[in-house]
Amino acid sequence: MRTFIRAAMAAAILIAIYVFSTGFGASSGPDIADQGKAPEFTDIDHWLNSPPLSMRELRGKVVLVDFWTYSCINCIHTLPYVKQWHEKYKDQGLVVVGVHTPEFAFEKSTANVQEAIQRFGIRYPVAQDNAYATWSAFRNQYWPATYLIDAQGRIVYRHYGEGNYAETEAAIQKLLAQRTSPPEDAKSKSVVGAGADRS
């Protein structure tokens, strides 16, 4: 009986590790829904690759916030996708911000973070969140974690862990399209206005 219980516990632990590392079941999925106003970047130690940014200044853009730390293997696995989205969509209104929140004391070193940024070829802004202030403002609990903020400054999508890359990119595309398209009520007003001018 003890052997069975130990085997069941080991299986449960392995499943939990798999679920966390792949992000299975932890994502909001590709659906975009208003999840509340995005908090400001709070008590950032250093901004790397960029002057300081604020959510208020980024209003009108689509913002991808990526919580990561440079020695986390799951974060390292997601970096190629995040870098690709930055390069592909930066001229269409996407701003990627990496929020580097350390898991270990040695990851608090700015020199270490700068070396990692260079090693991984990261060109987007990175906020060094040593005090976990921005992490706490987002109520985040995971590395890596991806948040998408729409042009109105609302969190509309989140995903924890690896995976869901196609769904995340589809959400980015949808938000960028919404950013450049007038709202439906504005479209209907312009149609009504055009009809009124003709009569």
One Martini backbone bead per residue (centre of mass of N, CA, C, O) as a GRO file, in nm:
protein
  199
    1MET     BB    1   0.058   0.063  -0.021
    2ARG     BB    2   0.298   0.256   0.000
    3THR     BB    3   0.389   0.226  -0.292
    4PHE     BB    4   0.132   0.341  -0.419
    5ILE     BB    5   0.142   0.620  -0.283
    6ARG     BB    6   0.418   0.703  -0.392
    7ALA     BB    7   0.346   0.676  -0.691
    8ALA     BB    8   0.112   0.880  -0.689
    9MET     BB    9   0.278   1.122  -0.589
   10ALA     BB   10   0.485   1.124  -0.818
   11ALA     BB   11   0.279   1.165  -1.045
   12ALA     BB   12   0.164   1.434  -0.941
   13ILE     BB   13   0.430   1.590  -0.955
   14LEU     BB   14   0.485   1.553  -1.258
   15ILE     BB   15   0.226   1.689  -1.353
   16ALA     BB   16   0.277   1.964  -1.220
   17ILE     BB   17   0.538   2.025  -1.370
   18TYR     BB   18   0.422   2.014  -1.654
   19VAL     BB   19   0.200   2.227  -1.624
   20PHE     BB   20   0.387   2.462  -1.546
   21SER     BB   21   0.600   2.449  -1.785
   22THR     BB   22   0.367   2.469  -2.024
   23GLY     BB   23   0.086   2.617  -1.922
   24PHE     BB   24  -0.129   2.423  -1.874
   25GLY     BB   25  -0.426   2.578  -1.762
   26ALA     BB   26  -0.295   2.892  -1.715
   27SER     BB   27  -0.459   3.020  -1.933
   28SER     BB   28  -0.688   3.236  -2.099
   29GLY     BB   29  -0.629   3.223  -2.376
   30PRO     BB   30  -0.725   3.378  -2.683
   31ASP     BB   31  -0.909   3.543  -2.534
   32ILE     BB   32  -1.044   3.870  -2.520
   33ALA     BB   33  -1.046   4.041  -2.199
   34ASP     BB   34  -1.141   4.239  -1.952
   35GLN     BB   35  -0.903   4.273  -1.653
   36GLY     BB   36  -0.816   4.557  -1.624
   37LYS     BB   37  -0.609   4.781  -1.520
   38ALA     BB   38  -0.295   4.858  -1.568
   39PRO     BB   39  -0.027   4.878  -1.401
   40GLU     BB   40   0.237   5.028  -1.302
   41PHE     BB   41   0.557   5.081  -1.301
   42THR     BB   42   0.730   4.977  -0.999
   43ASP     BB   43   1.017   5.034  -0.852
   44ILE     BB   44   1.251   5.066  -1.054
   45ASP     BB   45   1.586   5.033  -1.066
   46HIS     BB   46   1.621   4.971  -1.388
   47TRP     BB   47   1.667   5.079  -1.721
   48LEU     BB   48   1.697   4.880  -2.013
   49ASN     BB   49   1.712   4.991  -2.344
   50SER     BB   50   1.577   5.244  -2.181
   51PRO     BB   51   1.387   5.462  -2.082
   52PRO     BB   52   1.153   5.536  -1.889
   53LEU     BB   53   0.835   5.387  -1.839
   54SER     BB   54   0.474   5.417  -1.898
   55MET     BB   55   0.148   5.349  -1.928
   56ARG     BB   56   0.059   5.633  -2.001
   57GLU     BB   57   0.262   5.665  -2.245
   58LEU     BB   58   0.144   5.384  -2.386
   59ARG     BB   59  -0.099   5.492  -2.478
   60GLY     BB   60  -0.212   5.339  -2.791
   61LYS     BB   61  -0.070   5.084  -2.730
   62VAL     BB   62   0.064   4.766  -2.744
   63VAL     BB   63   0.135   4.563  -2.452
   64LEU     BB   64   0.411   4.354  -2.358
   65VAL     BB   65   0.446   4.167  -2.061
   66ASP     BB   66   0.758   4.012  -1.940
   67PHE     BB   67   0.813   3.782  -1.703
   68TRP     BB   68   1.156   3.740  -1.588
   69THR     BB   69   1.459   3.531  -1.570
   70TYR     BB   70   1.784   3.441  -1.671
   71SER     BB   71   1.783   3.132  -1.517
   72CYS     BB   72   1.518   3.050  -1.650
   73ILE     BB   73   1.433   2.803  -1.864
   74ASN     BB   74   1.146   2.893  -1.947
   75CYS     BB   75   1.227   3.178  -2.027
   76ILE     BB   76   1.436   3.099  -2.243
   77HIS     BB   77   1.223   2.953  -2.427
   78THR     BB   78   1.047   3.229  -2.481
   79LEU     BB   79   1.238   3.449  -2.605
   80PRO     BB   80   1.218   3.403  -2.916
   81TYR     BB   81   0.920   3.497  -2.930
   82VAL     BB   82   0.941   3.777  -2.807
   83LYS     BB   83   1.151   3.884  -3.008
   84GLN     BB   84   0.981   3.837  -3.261
   85TRP     BB   85   0.744   4.023  -3.188
   86HIS     BB   86   0.904   4.278  -3.170
   87GLU     BB   87   1.013   4.283  -3.464
   88LYS     BB   88   0.731   4.243  -3.617
   89TYR     BB   89   0.545   4.482  -3.433
   90LYS     BB   90   0.682   4.763  -3.360
   91ASP     BB   91   0.566   4.923  -3.629
   92GLN     BB   92   0.243   4.859  -3.528
   93GLY     BB   93   0.234   4.912  -3.183
   94LEU     BB   94   0.437   4.736  -3.029
   95VAL     BB   95   0.530   4.689  -2.678
   96VAL     BB   96   0.807   4.554  -2.522
   97VAL     BB   97   0.835   4.438  -2.172
   98GLY     BB   98   1.083   4.345  -1.960
   99VAL     BB   99   1.046   4.190  -1.639
  100HIS     BB  100   1.305   4.165  -1.408
  101THR     BB  101   1.258   3.905  -1.171
  102PRO     BB  102   1.416   3.772  -0.916
  103GLU     BB  103   1.493   3.456  -0.764
  104PHE     BB  104   1.790   3.534  -0.708
  105ALA     BB  105   2.043   3.722  -0.583
  106PHE     BB  106   2.231   3.726  -0.845
  107GLU     BB  107   1.987   3.859  -1.025
  108LYS     BB  108   2.026   4.166  -0.911
  109SER     BB  109   2.247   4.219  -1.102
  110THR     BB  110   2.297   4.442  -1.348
  111ALA     BB  111   2.537   4.311  -1.493
  112ASN     BB  112   2.398   4.036  -1.536
  113VAL     BB  113   2.157   4.140  -1.698
  114GLN     BB  114   2.318   4.275  -1.924
  115GLU     BB  115   2.459   4.015  -2.017
  116ALA     BB  116   2.196   3.863  -2.087
  117ILE     BB  117   2.089   4.059  -2.297
  118GLN     BB  118   2.328   4.019  -2.486
  119ARG     BB  119   2.324   3.707  -2.514
  120PHE     BB  120   2.004   3.706  -2.614
  121GLY     BB  121   1.931   3.966  -2.790
  122ILE     BB  122   1.794   4.209  -2.640
  123ARG     BB  123   1.603   4.514  -2.756
  124TYR     BB  124   1.412   4.562  -2.544
  125PRO     BB  125   1.279   4.668  -2.273
  126VAL     BB  126   1.416   4.660  -1.930
  127ALA     BB  127   1.294   4.592  -1.606
  128GLN     BB  128   1.424   4.623  -1.281
  129ASP     BB  129   1.256   4.409  -1.020
  130ASN     BB  130   1.391   4.356  -0.722
  131ALA     BB  131   1.124   4.429  -0.523
  132TYR     BB  132   0.849   4.325  -0.661
  133ALA     BB  133   0.651   4.563  -0.737
  134THR     BB  134   0.538   4.490  -1.018
  135TRP     BB  135   0.465   4.203  -0.959
  136SER     BB  136   0.255   4.287  -0.738
  137ALA     BB  137   0.079   4.477  -0.912
  138PHE     BB  138   0.004   4.215  -1.102
  139ARG     BB  139  -0.017   3.952  -0.931
  140ASN     BB  140   0.222   3.776  -0.968
  141GLN     BB  141   0.364   3.406  -0.976
  142TYR     BB  142   0.537   3.380  -1.256
  143TRP     BB  143   0.776   3.193  -1.454
  144PRO     BB  144   0.664   3.291  -1.703
  145ALA     BB  145   0.485   3.604  -1.797
  146THR     BB  146   0.202   3.714  -1.996
  147TYR     BB  147   0.097   4.046  -2.094
  148LEU     BB  148  -0.185   4.216  -2.238
  149ILE     BB  149  -0.222   4.554  -2.356
  150ASP     BB  150  -0.421   4.782  -2.454
  151ALA     BB  151  -0.480   5.104  -2.582
  152GLN     BB  152  -0.646   5.161  -2.294
  153GLY     BB  153  -0.488   4.999  -2.050
  154ARG     BB  154  -0.582   4.691  -2.063
  155ILE     BB  155  -0.609   4.386  -1.949
  156VAL     BB  156  -0.669   4.096  -2.194
  157TYR     BB  157  -0.410   3.904  -2.142
  158ARG     BB  158  -0.287   3.575  -2.022
  159HIS     BB  159   0.029   3.389  -1.957
  160TYR     BB  160   0.167   3.085  -1.822
  161GLY     BB  161   0.448   2.992  -1.932
  162GLU     BB  162   0.467   2.786  -2.170
  163GLY     BB  163   0.331   2.841  -2.468
  164ASN     BB  164   0.080   2.968  -2.669
  165TYR     BB  165   0.201   3.122  -2.922
  166ALA     BB  166  -0.029   3.144  -3.129
  167GLU     BB  167  -0.235   3.277  -2.939
  168THR     BB  168  -0.067   3.525  -2.868
  169GLU     BB  169  -0.029   3.631  -3.156
  170ALA     BB  170  -0.329   3.660  -3.218
  171ALA     BB  171  -0.378   3.871  -2.997
  172ILE     BB  172  -0.188   4.084  -3.106
  173GLN     BB  173  -0.325   4.118  -3.382
  174LYS     BB  174  -0.603   4.200  -3.274
  175LEU     BB  175  -0.510   4.453  -3.115
  176LEU     BB  176  -0.385   4.601  -3.358
  177ALA     BB  177  -0.648   4.613  -3.524
  178GLN     BB  178  -0.815   4.771  -3.312
  179ARG     BB  179  -0.628   5.022  -3.303
  180THR     BB  180  -0.692   5.093  -3.628
  181SER     BB  181  -0.991   5.061  -3.562
  182PRO     BB  182  -1.289   5.166  -3.542
  183PRO     BB  183  -1.543   5.162  -3.368
  184GLU     BB  184  -1.858   5.055  -3.424
  185ASP     BB  185  -2.005   5.321  -3.341
  186ALA     BB  186  -1.837   5.501  -3.533
  187LYS     BB  187  -1.920   5.364  -3.796
  188SER     BB  188  -2.230   5.412  -3.771
  189LYS     BB  189  -2.214   5.721  -3.760
  190SER     BB  190  -2.077   5.764  -4.038
  191VAL     BB  191  -2.307   5.636  -4.200
  192VAL     BB  192  -2.533   5.816  -4.101
  193GLY     BB  193  -2.398   6.082  -4.185
  194ALA     BB  194  -2.378   6.018  -4.488
  195GLY     BB  195  -2.685   5.987  -4.534
  196ALA     BB  196  -2.765   6.273  -4.438
  197ASP     BB  197  -2.605   6.432  -4.660
  198ARG     BB  198  -2.772   6.322  -4.909
  199SER     BB  199  -3.071   6.441  -4.823
   0.00000   0.00000   0.00000
